[in-house]
Amino acid sequence: MRAVQFEEYGPPDVLHVADVAEPHAGPGEVRVAVRASGVAAGETLIRAGAVRETVPVTFPFRTGFDAAGVVDEVGDGVTGTGVGDEVFGVVAAATRGANADRAVLVAWAPKPTAWSWAEAGGAAGSVETSTRVLDRLGIGAGQTLVVQGAAGGVGTVAVQLAAARGATVIGTASPHNHDLLRSLGAEPTTYGPGLVERVRALASSGVDAVFDCARGALPDLIALAGDPSRVVTIADFDAAAHGVHFSLSAPGVTVGTADPPALHGLDNAVGLADDGRLRVPVAAAFELERAAAAHELSETRHATGKIVFVH
């Protein structure tokens, strides 16, 4: 089968499609014939070698953390899911490999009928990450949350999940993405100099918490929240220096004081999607053979929504 991988650190063009052996579902797992899979922004850093000291890898490294497809193999102990079912979910973080013709999922949920394959293929990672951070921050009705970098793959989902909890959401993004944020349930504003003043003008009762998806603005975000403990980042590696929690987690993996995976978010997402309250904006869809182009777009940090591969 085809799988996207790289054998050395470097620019996007180190990525290529290799012919590899098909994986098989183990106990508690299902295998899918992949219809679409997500491009994980963090994997561009892994591929470039930028986080080699904290995220060491074994070559060849196969990319991809979330996927959607049709179940074609069911492992021992799995109930409620059978061959032919359409699902979306995540693979084991230690092995990755979702950007391939076949992928073994360790956590999954039924594909919402309202979602296209492209939306479903890029959904699970963003849903799990957003749920994990919102849970840690205790976001609920009556609170005001700022999402920094709200137009990206995780940000667009976080906005909707927070709004579904009854929170007031303020999202930062470039002006051309403001209409999108409004349609997702957020009050938009721009990032950059003057951020604190702009947000305070929108949040008359103050800000309860901040979810940082963009990096580079932690001092301002702490000022808005009033305490570093009310800020969680998934993007800024300087978090510890500011007393901010860096949230990192995946099924089967514990990294330091990482948060437990929020896999319950997948089933919750299905209900919201079926009610028309959760969609997954897709920035671009690529064939596997264009993996380098997909990573190049991700590295611009200007993609609106999720970047996916379609199979």
C-alpha positions in Angstrom: 0.0 0.0 0.0 1.0 3.7 -0.3 2.1 5.6 2.8 3.7 9.1 3.2 7.0 9.0 5.0 10.5 10.5 5.3 13.9 9.0 6.1 15.7 12.2 7.1 15.0 15.6 8.6 14.7 18.4 6.1 12.4 20.6 4.0 9.0 19.4 2.7 10.5 17.6 -0.3 12.0 14.9 1.9 8.4 13.6 2.1 7.6 10.9 -0.4 5.1 8.0 -1.0 6.5 4.6 -0.2 5.2 1.1 -0.9 4.9 -0.5 2.5 3.3 -3.5 4.1 -0.4 -3.2 5.2 -1.0 -2.9 8.9 -3.5 -5.1 10.7 -5.9 -4.4 13.5 -4.8 -5.7 16.9 -7.0 -6.2 20.0 -9.4 -3.3 20.5 -8.5 -1.7 17.1 -10.1 -1.4 13.7 -8.4 -1.0 10.3 -9.9 1.3 7.7 -9.5 1.7 4.0 -8.7 5.4 4.2 -10.8 7.9 2.3 -9.2 11.0 3.8 -6.6 11.9 6.4 -5.3 15.0 8.1 -2.1 16.9 7.9 -0.9 17.5 11.5 0.8 20.9 11.9 3.1 19.6 14.5 4.5 17.0 12.1 6.0 19.8 10.0 8.2 20.6 13.0 9.0 16.9 13.4 9.9 16.6 9.7 12.1 19.7 9.8 14.0 18.4 12.9 12.9 21.5 14.9 11.8 19.4 17.9 14.3 16.5 17.6 15.5 17.0 21.2 12.0 16.6 22.6 10.3 14.4 20.0 12.9 12.0 18.8 11.8 9.7 15.9 12.9 6.5 14.3 13.3 6.6 10.5 11.5 6.0 8.4 8.8 8.1 10.0 5.3 7.7 8.6 3.0 10.8 8.9 -0.6 11.3 9.8 -2.5 11.1 13.1 -6.2 11.2 12.1 -8.1 9.6 9.3 -11.6 8.6 8.1 -12.6 5.6 6.1 -14.5 2.3 5.8 -13.7 -0.4 8.3 -12.2 -3.5 6.6 -10.7 -5.3 9.6 -11.9 -5.6 13.2 -9.6 -6.6 16.0 -10.4 -8.9 18.9 -12.6 -7.4 21.6 -14.2 -4.7 19.4 -18.0 -4.5 19.7 -20.4 -2.1 18.0 -18.3 -1.6 14.9 -18.1 -3.9 11.9 -16.7 -4.3 8.5 -18.3 -1.8 6.1 -18.9 0.9 8.8 -17.8 4.5 8.0 -15.8 5.9 10.9 -13.3 8.7 11.7 -10.6 8.5 14.4 -7.0 8.5 15.4 -4.1 6.2 15.1 -1.5 5.4 17.8 0.8 8.3 18.3 3.9 6.1 18.6 3.4 4.7 15.1 1.4 7.4 13.3 0.9 6.4 9.6 -2.6 7.7 9.0 -1.5 9.3 5.6 -1.8 5.9 3.9 -4.2 3.6 2.0 -4.9 1.6 5.2 -4.7 2.8 8.8 -5.3 1.2 12.1 -7.4 3.3 14.5 -7.1 3.1 18.2 -10.1 5.4 18.9 -13.0 6.2 16.6 -16.6 7.2 16.2 -19.2 6.9 13.4 -18.6 9.3 10.6 -21.4 12.0 10.8 -23.6 11.9 7.7 -23.3 15.7 7.5 -19.5 15.6 6.9 -17.8 15.0 3.7 -14.9 12.5 3.7 -12.4 15.4 3.6 -14.0 17.0 6.7 -14.1 13.6 8.6 -10.5 12.8 7.7 -9.2 16.0 9.3 -11.6 16.1 12.3 -10.5 13.7 15.0 -7.2 15.3 15.9 -8.7 18.7 16.2 -11.7 17.5 18.1 -9.5 15.6 20.6 -7.1 18.5 21.1 -9.8 21.1 21.5 -11.8 18.9 23.9 -8.7 18.2 26.0 -7.8 21.9 26.3 -11.4 23.0 27.0 -11.7 20.4 29.7 -8.5 21.5 31.3 -9.7 25.1 31.3 -13.1 24.1 32.6 -14.9 26.0 29.9 -18.7 26.2 30.3 -21.7 28.3 30.1 -21.3 32.0 31.0 -17.6 32.1 30.5 -15.6 34.1 28.0 -12.8 32.3 26.1 -10.3 33.8 23.8 -9.0 31.5 21.0 -5.7 32.8 19.6 -5.3 31.6 16.0 -9.0 30.7 15.7 -9.0 30.2 11.9 -6.7 27.3 11.8 -7.4 23.5 11.9 -7.7 23.3 15.7 -9.0 26.8 16.2 -12.0 26.5 14.0 -13.1 23.4 15.9 -12.3 24.8 19.3 -14.5 27.9 18.6 -17.5 25.7 17.9 -17.0 23.3 20.8 -16.7 26.1 23.2 -19.8 27.8 21.8 -21.7 24.5 22.1 -20.8 24.6 25.8 -22.4 27.9 26.2 -19.3 30.0 26.3 -18.8 33.4 24.7 -15.9 33.1 22.3 -13.5 35.8 21.0 -11.3 34.5 18.2 -8.2 36.2 16.7 -7.5 35.8 13.0 -6.6 37.8 9.9 -9.4 40.2 8.8 -10.3 38.1 5.7 -11.3 35.2 8.1 -13.6 37.3 10.3 -16.8 36.3 8.5 -15.8 32.6 8.9 -15.3 33.1 12.6 -18.7 34.8 13.0 -20.3 31.9 11.2 -18.7 29.5 13.6 -19.9 31.4 16.7 -17.0 33.7 17.6 -16.6 37.4 17.9 -13.6 38.1 15.7 -10.7 40.5 16.2 -7.2 40.7 14.8 -4.0 39.5 16.4 -0.8 41.6 16.8 0.0 44.9 18.6 -3.0 46.2 20.5 -4.5 42.8 21.1 -5.1 43.3 24.8 -7.0 46.6 24.2 -9.1 45.1 21.3 -10.1 42.1 23.3 -11.0 44.0 26.4 -13.2 46.3 24.3 -15.1 43.1 23.3 -15.1 41.4 26.7 -17.0 43.8 28.9 -17.0 41.3 31.8 -13.4 40.2 31.3 -11.7 37.1 30.0 -12.0 33.8 31.9 -9.5 31.7 29.8 -7.3 31.7 26.7 -6.6 28.8 24.3 -3.5 29.6 22.3 -3.3 27.8 18.9 -0.8 30.2 17.3 2.3 31.0 19.5 4.2 34.2 20.0 1.8 36.2 22.1 1.9 34.7 25.6 2.5 37.9 27.6 -0.5 39.5 26.1 -2.6 36.4 26.5 -1.6 36.1 30.2 -2.5 39.8 30.7 -6.0 39.1 29.2 -6.6 36.0 31.4 -5.1 37.6 34.5 -3.1 34.5 35.4 -0.8 32.1 33.5 -2.8 29.1 34.8 -5.8 30.3 32.8 -3.9 30.1 29.5 -3.2 26.8 27.7 -1.1 26.6 24.5 -0.7 23.9 21.9 1.8 25.9 19.9 4.2 27.9 21.9 7.3 26.1 23.1 8.2 29.0 25.4 5.2 28.1 27.6 7.1 27.0 30.6 9.1 30.2 30.8 5.9 32.1 31.2 4.3 29.6 33.6 1.8 28.5 30.9 0.8 24.9 30.4 1.7 23.3 27.1 -1.0 20.7 26.3 0.3 17.5 24.6 -1.4 14.2 24.6 -2.3 11.2 22.4 -3.8 7.7 22.9 -1.3 5.4 24.6 1.3 8.1 25.1 2.2 10.1 28.3 4.8 12.8 27.9 5.9 14.3 31.2 2.9 16.1 32.7 0.8 15.7 29.5 -2.9 15.8 29.8 -4.9 12.6 29.3 -6.4 12.2 25.8 -10.0 13.5 25.5 -11.3 10.7 23.3 -14.8 11.2 24.6 -14.8 14.3 22.4 -15.2 12.1 19.3 -18.7 10.9 20.2 -19.7 14.3 21.3 -18.6 15.7 17.9 -20.9 13.2 16.1 -23.9 14.6 18.0 -23.0 18.2 17.3 -22.3 17.5 13.7 -25.6 15.7 13.2 -27.3 18.7 14.8 -25.5 21.1 12.4 -23.5 22.6 15.2 -20.0 21.4 14.2 -18.3 21.5 10.8 -14.7 21.1 9.8 -13.5 23.9 7.4 -11.1 22.4 4.9 -8.3 24.7 3.8 -7.1 22.4 1.0 -7.2 18.8 -0.1 -4.2 17.1 -1.7 -3.4 13.7 -3.1 -0.8 11.7 -1.2 1.7 12.2 -3.9 1.6 16.0 -3.2 2.6 15.6 0.5 5.4 18.2 0.1 2.9 20.8 -1.1 0.6 20.0 1.8 3.4 20.6 4.3 4.5 23.8 2.5 1.0 25.2 2.9 0.9 24.2 6.6 4.2 25.9 7.2 2.8 29.2 6.0 0.6 29.2 9.1 -2.1 31.0 7.0 -4.2 28.0 6.0 -7.9 28.6 6.9 -9.1 25.4 8.5 -7.7 21.9 8.1 -5.4 20.6 5.4 -6.2 17.1 4.3 -5.2 14.3 2.0 -7.9 12.6 -0.1 -7.4 9.0 -1.1 
